[in-house]
Each structure stands twice: as C-alpha cells, then as structure tokens.
Amino acid sequence: MAGMIRKLLISGVASKVVQEARKPHNQAKIKKAFADFQAKRSGGKGGTGRH
C-alpha cells in the first residue's frame, strides 16, 4: 500500500517538473544551469580547481 502511494506521489512530482520545464523562461534557466555544470566539470571558466 505504501509503495503505491509513493509511486503516485513521485508521478505527480514528475508531471509538475515536466510542466514547468516546458515554459520558455524555465527552459532558458535550465540551459544556463546545464552549461554552467558542464563548464564546471570540464574545468572551464571560473571555478575553484584543486591543484
């Protein structure tokens, strides 16, 4: 029973995330965050790398 409630909750949260991700202003935020993350991982602009 608890597993079913958990799945319903996760599915509700996932659908809300998808709805928000479809909005144009949120798409720009997502793209910027993704680009920043990739730059950080590849040792790109800025960041505090350990030497």
Secondary structure, DSSP 8 states (H G I E B T S, - for coil): -HHHHHHHHHHHHHHHHHHHHTSHHHHHHHHHHHHHHHHHHTT-SS-----
